[in-house]
Amino acid sequence: MPEPFDTRYPMSYDMTEATAPADRGGGPVDLAVSGRRPLTGGPRRRPFPWRKASGRRSGGPAGAAAGRGLWSDAWHDLRRNPVFILSALIILFLVVIAIWPQLIASGNPYHGDLAKAQDGPAPGHPFGYDLQGRDVYTRTVYGARTSITVGICATLGAALLGSVLGGLAGYFGGWWDALLSRVADVFFAIPILLGGLVFLSVVTSGSVWPVVGFIVLLGWPQISRIARGSVVTVKEHDYVQAARALGASGRRTLLRHIAPNAVAPVIVVSTIALGTYISLEATLSFLGVGLKPPTVSWGIDISSAATQIRNAPHMLMWPAGALSITVLAFIMLGDAVRDALDPKLR
C-alpha cells in the first residue's frame, strides 16, 4: 500500500500520476493500480445525486416532527380539533362584541319606554322588552362586555398571583412552602359563594372591580397548588439538574428552565376557571351583592326577569342563554387545551 499523502503539502495533483513527498520517501504512484480515487481540489460529490436528503435535514415531515416541542405540537393538534375551533370562534365573537357592541346593536341599553314593558318581539327588537321597556337584545349584547371583563381580569389576577406564590413555594420548599400551603388552606376553607355574600355585602360600589378583587382573593389558592405541584415535578428533571451542575443561577434556572415547562397545567386550569368566574359573577349579581344597576349585566337582567318568568319568559331566556353559551365555550376551550398539552393523552 502506498503511504498516505502529507497534509502539509498543497493538494494539486495530476490526474494520471501523483508523487509522494520527497522527504517521506517513495516514488511515483499509479492511482489506477492503487485503487484510490484521483485527488482533486474541488468539493466531493455525492455518489447518488438523485437521492433526496432525509426529512431531518431538508425540513420534511420527519424533520418537522423531530423538531417540534410541546407548544408547537399542541398547536398542531388544536388546529385539527373541531371542539377547539368552534369554542375559539364563539369566544372571538364574544370578545369582539364586548369591545365594539355597536357593530351589532345600535340601541341604547339604558333607554326604556314603560308603554312597551314586557312586550314580546317586535320589528327591530327581536328579543322583546324588559320590565322597564328596555330592549332585551341591546342589553344582552352590552352585557357581554361586563362578563368578559370580569372573567378575563379575574383569571389573569388569580393566575398571576397563584403562579408566583405556588412556583416559589415549589422551588424553594422548606418553611416557605409550609407557610404558603397553610395560608392557601385558610382560603380553601372559605366557601366561595358564602364569602362573596359576606365580602361584597359591605361594598357600596357596583362596578366590576370589587367583584374582580374578590374572585382573585379566593381563586388564587387553586392555581397556586397546581403551580406548586408542577414546579416540584419539573425541578427534578435531568435538564434542570444539568443546568445547576453547569453553574446556572437559581433565578436563571427558575425562569429559563422550570417556568416554561411548568406553566402548561396552569394555563389549562385558568382557561377552565375563566368560565366558572363568569358564572360566579352572574350568580352574585343575581343575589344582589355583585354588580348593581345601572351596570348592564346578564346576572342583573336574569334577577329582574326571574319574577316574571310566566308572563314574559323572553326576558329570562335570552340573557340566560347568552350566559350559558359563554360559560360552555370557555369550558370546551379549556378541555381542548388540556387534551393538547397533556402528553399522557397522546
C-alpha positions as CSV (number, residue, x, y, z in Angstrom):
1,M,0.0,0.0,0.0
2,P,1.3,3.4,-0.8
3,E,2.0,5.8,2.1
4,P,-0.7,8.4,2.5
5,F,-0.1,12.0,1.4
6,D,1.1,14.5,3.9
7,T,-1.5,17.2,4.5
8,R,1.2,19.8,4.9
9,Y,1.6,20.0,1.1
10,P,-0.8,21.6,-1.2
11,M,-3.4,19.3,-2.8
12,S,-2.7,19.9,-6.5
13,Y,-2.1,16.7,-8.3
14,D,-2.0,15.4,-11.8
15,M,-5.0,13.2,-12.9
16,T,-2.6,10.5,-14.2
17,E,0.2,10.5,-11.7
18,A,0.8,11.6,-8.2
19,T,4.2,11.8,-6.4
20,A,4.6,11.3,-2.7
21,P,6.6,13.9,-0.9
22,A,10.3,13.7,-1.2
23,D,11.0,13.9,2.5
24,R,8.7,10.9,3.2
25,G,10.3,8.6,0.6
26,G,8.7,6.7,-2.2
27,G,8.3,7.4,-5.9
28,P,5.6,7.8,-8.4
29,V,2.3,6.1,-7.5
30,D,-0.1,4.8,-10.1
31,L,-3.5,5.7,-9.0
32,A,-5.2,3.2,-11.2
33,V,-3.1,0.3,-9.6
34,S,-3.6,1.5,-6.1
35,G,-7.4,1.7,-6.5
36,R,-7.6,5.2,-4.9
37,R,-9.7,7.9,-6.4
38,P,-7.9,10.8,-8.1
39,L,-7.4,13.6,-5.7
40,T,-8.7,17.0,-6.8
41,G,-9.1,20.3,-5.1
42,G,-12.9,20.5,-5.7
43,P,-15.7,19.5,-3.5
44,R,-16.6,15.9,-3.1
45,R,-19.9,15.0,-4.9
46,R,-22.4,12.5,-3.6
47,P,-22.3,9.2,-5.4
48,F,-26.1,9.2,-5.9
49,P,-27.1,12.9,-6.5
50,W,-30.7,11.9,-7.5
51,R,-31.5,10.8,-4.0
52,K,-33.2,13.4,-1.8
53,A,-31.9,14.3,1.5
54,S,-33.6,12.9,4.6
55,G,-36.5,14.8,6.2
56,R,-34.5,15.7,9.2
57,R,-32.1,17.8,7.0
58,S,-34.5,19.0,4.3
59,G,-37.2,20.2,6.7
60,G,-39.6,17.4,5.6
61,P,-42.2,15.7,7.8
62,A,-39.6,13.7,9.7
63,G,-37.5,16.7,10.5
64,A,-40.6,18.8,11.4
65,A,-41.9,16.0,13.8
66,A,-38.4,15.7,15.4
67,G,-38.1,19.5,15.8
68,R,-41.5,20.2,17.3
69,G,-41.7,20.9,21.0
70,L,-44.6,20.8,23.4
71,W,-46.2,24.1,22.3
72,S,-45.8,23.6,18.6
73,D,-47.1,20.0,18.9
74,A,-50.1,21.2,21.0
75,W,-50.9,23.9,18.4
76,H,-50.6,21.3,15.7
77,D,-53.3,19.2,17.4
78,L,-55.5,22.2,18.3
79,R,-55.8,23.3,14.7
80,R,-57.3,19.9,13.9
81,N,-59.7,19.7,16.9
82,P,-63.3,20.8,15.9
83,V,-64.1,21.5,19.6
84,F,-61.3,24.0,19.9
85,I,-62.2,25.7,16.6
86,L,-65.9,26.0,17.5
87,S,-65.2,27.3,21.0
88,A,-62.5,29.7,19.8
89,L,-64.8,31.2,17.2
90,I,-67.5,31.7,19.8
91,I,-65.1,33.3,22.2
92,L,-63.7,35.5,19.5
93,F,-67.2,36.7,18.6
94,L,-67.9,37.5,22.2
95,V,-64.7,39.4,22.6
96,V,-65.4,41.5,19.5
97,I,-68.9,42.4,20.6
98,A,-67.6,43.1,24.1
99,I,-65.2,45.7,22.7
100,W,-67.4,47.0,19.9
101,P,-71.1,46.3,20.8
102,Q,-72.2,49.0,18.3
103,L,-71.3,46.6,15.5
104,I,-74.5,44.6,16.0
105,A,-76.5,46.7,18.4
106,S,-77.3,50.3,17.6
107,G,-79.7,51.0,20.5
108,N,-79.2,52.4,24.0
109,P,-79.2,49.8,26.7
110,Y,-80.4,52.3,29.3
111,H,-83.3,53.8,27.3
112,G,-86.7,52.5,28.3
113,D,-90.3,53.0,27.3
114,L,-92.7,51.9,30.0
115,A,-95.5,51.7,27.4
116,K,-93.7,48.7,25.9
117,A,-92.8,47.0,29.2
118,Q,-92.7,43.2,28.9
119,D,-93.8,43.3,25.3
120,G,-92.6,40.4,23.1
121,P,-90.5,40.5,19.9
122,A,-91.2,43.4,17.5
123,P,-89.7,44.6,14.2
124,G,-86.2,45.9,15.1
125,H,-86.4,44.4,18.6
126,P,-86.1,40.6,18.1
127,F,-85.8,39.8,21.8
128,G,-88.6,42.0,23.1
129,Y,-88.6,44.4,26.1
130,D,-88.0,44.0,29.8
131,L,-89.9,45.4,32.8
132,Q,-88.8,49.0,32.2
133,G,-89.3,48.9,28.4
134,R,-85.7,48.5,27.6
135,D,-84.6,46.5,24.5
136,V,-83.6,43.0,25.7
137,Y,-81.4,42.4,22.6
138,T,-79.3,45.5,23.2
139,R,-78.9,44.7,26.9
140,T,-77.9,41.2,26.1
141,V,-75.2,42.4,23.7
142,Y,-73.8,45.0,26.1
143,G,-73.9,42.5,28.9
144,A,-71.1,40.6,27.2
145,R,-68.7,43.4,28.0
146,T,-69.2,43.1,31.7
147,S,-69.0,39.4,31.9
148,I,-65.9,39.1,29.6
149,T,-64.2,41.9,31.5
150,V,-64.8,40.2,34.9
151,G,-63.8,36.8,33.6
152,I,-60.5,37.8,31.9
153,C,-59.4,40.2,34.7
154,A,-60.2,37.8,37.5
155,T,-58.5,34.9,35.7
156,L,-55.3,36.9,34.9
157,G,-55.1,38.2,38.5
158,A,-55.7,34.8,40.1
159,A,-53.3,33.0,37.6
160,L,-50.5,35.6,38.1
161,L,-50.8,35.6,41.9
162,G,-51.2,31.8,42.2
163,S,-48.4,31.0,39.8
164,V,-45.9,33.3,41.5
165,L,-46.7,32.1,45.0
166,G,-47.1,28.4,44.1
167,G,-44.0,28.4,41.9
168,L,-41.8,29.9,44.7
169,A,-43.2,27.5,47.2
170,G,-42.5,24.5,45.0
171,Y,-39.0,25.7,44.0
172,F,-37.6,26.7,47.5
173,G,-39.6,24.3,49.7
174,G,-38.9,24.3,53.4
175,W,-40.6,26.9,55.6
176,W,-41.7,29.0,52.6
177,D,-43.6,26.1,51.2
178,A,-45.2,25.2,54.5
179,L,-46.3,28.9,55.2
180,L,-47.9,29.4,51.8
181,S,-49.6,26.0,51.9
182,R,-51.2,26.8,55.3
183,V,-52.3,30.3,54.0
184,A,-53.8,28.6,50.9
185,D,-55.7,26.1,53.2
186,V,-57.3,29.0,55.1
187,F,-58.7,30.5,51.8
188,F,-59.8,27.0,50.7
189,A,-61.8,26.7,53.9
190,I,-64.0,29.7,52.9
191,P,-67.0,28.7,50.7
192,I,-66.7,31.0,47.7
193,L,-70.4,31.8,47.4
194,L,-70.8,32.5,51.2
195,G,-67.6,34.5,51.1
196,G,-68.9,36.6,48.3
197,L,-72.2,37.3,50.1
198,V,-70.2,38.5,53.2
199,F,-67.5,40.3,51.4
200,L,-69.5,42.1,48.7
201,S,-72.4,43.0,51.0
202,V,-70.3,45.7,52.7
203,V,-69.1,47.1,49.3
204,T,-71.2,50.0,48.1
205,S,-69.7,50.3,44.7
206,G,-71.5,48.4,41.9
207,S,-68.6,48.4,39.5
208,V,-66.7,45.3,38.3
209,W,-63.5,45.8,40.3
210,P,-64.8,44.8,43.7
211,V,-66.1,41.6,42.1
212,V,-62.8,41.0,40.4
213,G,-60.8,41.6,43.6
214,F,-63.0,39.1,45.5
215,I,-62.6,36.4,42.8
216,V,-58.8,36.9,42.8
217,L,-58.7,36.7,46.6
218,L,-60.5,33.4,46.7
219,G,-59.4,32.0,43.4
220,W,-55.6,32.1,43.6
221,P,-55.2,29.1,46.1
222,Q,-56.4,26.6,43.4
223,I,-53.9,27.8,40.8
224,S,-51.2,28.0,43.5
225,R,-51.5,24.3,44.2
226,I,-51.4,23.4,40.6
227,A,-48.3,25.6,40.0
228,R,-46.6,24.2,43.1
229,G,-47.1,20.6,42.1
230,S,-45.9,21.3,38.5
231,V,-42.8,23.0,39.7
232,V,-42.0,20.3,42.2
233,T,-42.2,17.7,39.3
234,V,-40.2,19.7,36.8
235,K,-37.3,20.7,39.0
236,E,-36.4,17.0,39.4
237,H,-35.9,16.5,35.7
238,D,-32.4,15.8,34.3
239,Y,-32.1,19.0,32.3
240,V,-32.7,21.1,35.4
241,Q,-30.1,19.2,37.3
242,A,-27.7,19.6,34.4
243,A,-28.3,23.4,34.4
244,R,-27.5,23.5,38.1
245,A,-24.4,21.4,37.6
246,L,-23.2,23.8,34.8
247,G,-23.4,26.7,37.3
248,A,-26.7,28.3,36.3
249,S,-28.1,30.7,39.0
250,G,-31.3,30.0,40.8
251,R,-33.1,32.8,39.0
252,R,-32.0,31.6,35.6
253,T,-32.9,28.0,36.4
254,L,-36.4,29.0,37.6
255,L,-37.1,31.4,34.7
256,R,-35.5,29.7,31.8
257,H,-35.8,26.0,32.6
258,I,-38.5,25.4,35.1
259,A,-41.2,28.0,34.5
260,P,-41.6,27.4,30.7
261,N,-42.1,23.7,31.3
262,A,-44.3,24.0,34.4
263,V,-46.8,26.6,33.0
264,A,-48.9,24.2,30.9
265,P,-51.1,22.9,33.8
266,V,-51.7,26.5,35.0
267,I,-52.9,27.6,31.5
268,V,-55.3,24.6,31.4
269,V,-56.8,25.3,34.8
270,S,-57.0,29.0,34.2
271,T,-58.9,28.6,30.9
272,I,-61.5,26.3,32.5
273,A,-61.7,28.6,35.6
274,L,-62.5,31.6,33.4
275,G,-65.9,30.3,32.5
276,T,-66.5,29.5,36.2
277,Y,-65.7,33.1,37.2
278,I,-68.2,34.4,34.7
279,S,-70.9,32.3,36.1
280,L,-69.9,33.3,39.6
281,E,-70.2,37.0,38.7
282,A,-73.7,36.3,37.3
283,T,-74.7,34.4,40.5
284,L,-73.5,37.2,42.8
285,S,-75.3,39.8,40.7
286,F,-78.4,37.7,40.7
287,L,-78.3,37.6,44.5
288,G,-77.9,41.4,44.6
289,V,-74.4,41.6,46.1
290,G,-72.3,41.6,42.9
291,L,-72.8,44.2,40.2
292,K,-75.5,46.7,40.7
293,P,-77.7,48.9,38.4
294,P,-77.2,50.8,36.3
295,T,-74.4,48.4,35.2
296,V,-75.5,46.2,32.4
297,S,-75.0,42.6,33.4
298,W,-76.6,39.3,32.5
299,G,-76.9,38.4,36.1
300,I,-78.8,41.6,36.9
301,D,-81.2,41.0,33.9
302,I,-81.8,37.4,35.0
303,S,-82.5,38.6,38.5
304,S,-85.1,41.1,37.3
305,A,-86.7,38.6,34.9
306,A,-87.0,35.7,37.4
307,T,-90.2,37.1,38.9
308,Q,-91.9,37.4,35.5
309,I,-90.9,34.1,34.0
310,R,-94.6,33.1,33.4
311,N,-95.7,36.4,32.0
312,A,-92.6,37.3,29.9
313,P,-90.3,34.3,29.5
314,H,-88.3,36.1,26.8
315,M,-86.8,38.4,29.4
316,L,-85.1,35.4,31.1
317,M,-84.4,33.2,28.1
318,W,-82.0,35.5,26.1
319,P,-79.6,36.7,28.9
320,A,-79.6,33.2,30.4
321,G,-78.9,31.6,27.1
322,A,-76.0,34.0,26.4
323,L,-74.5,33.3,29.8
324,S,-74.8,29.5,29.2
325,I,-73.2,29.7,25.8
326,T,-70.3,31.8,27.1
327,V,-69.5,29.5,30.0
328,L,-69.8,26.4,27.8
329,A,-67.4,27.9,25.2
330,F,-64.7,28.6,27.8
331,I,-65.1,25.1,29.4
332,M,-64.9,23.5,25.9
333,L,-61.8,25.6,25.1
334,G,-60.1,24.5,28.4
335,D,-60.9,20.8,27.7
336,A,-59.4,21.1,24.2
337,V,-56.2,22.8,25.6
338,R,-55.9,20.2,28.3
339,D,-56.1,17.3,25.8
340,A,-53.4,19.0,23.6
341,L,-51.0,19.8,26.4
342,D,-51.3,16.5,28.3
343,P,-48.7,14.1,26.9
344,K,-50.4,11.2,28.7
345,L,-53.4,11.5,26.4
346,R,-51.4,11.2,23.2
